[in-house]
Amino acid sequence: MTTRSLPAPRADRRPFRVGFFARRCLIEQARQDAATTASGPAGDAGSGEPTTPHVQAMQAHADGYARREEQRFFARIDRELTEYRVLSRALDSDLADYDALTGDVRLDDREFIANGTGPGFEELRRLERRIKRGKRRVDELSALIHSRFTAAKLRTNRYYDHADEKLAVYWGAYRRELAPDRGLDRAPVLRRSEWLTTKENTRLLELWQGRNDVKA
């Protein structure tokens, strides 16, 4: 059984379920696998995790789908992420210049900047407008990166959920076909791809949160 023999579910699958023909194919595959099991329960000698070649193929196929979604996510945000980083550096520079020019001005006196005359005041007002535009665009790009990552994560989670449904059908039929004295204590579980379970200090979640010091 190869990963190519496991068709990917359509992205717009509604309602979410394993269809009749897919269920029949899974049950037939389970019967064949149970018939060819030599002795003892199926399992990995290293970890004791119950498995069969078909379960491994399902895991590989789901991991491949998750990897493609990850690559698609990075490809789609490449231009936006580059713009985000350039804008963030420019914004930091403008903020530093503004702080340097207004460092000696008391907070109560900064309202005079809006009404002041002369080259210095004009430069401050240009900086303020540029900073406002930069912040607005950075927020837009951050929201865009956030939404695209969320969509990719939801699509991948949905695929794993579909694979879990198929695994439940397959494994139930597989156990029924085994001899009573070769019963299995537990069912196999598909492992989620690491990029779906990001922690606070990981690269993808930092991108999701809109940080500009993370390299894709």
Disulfide bonds with the S-S distance in Angstrom:
none
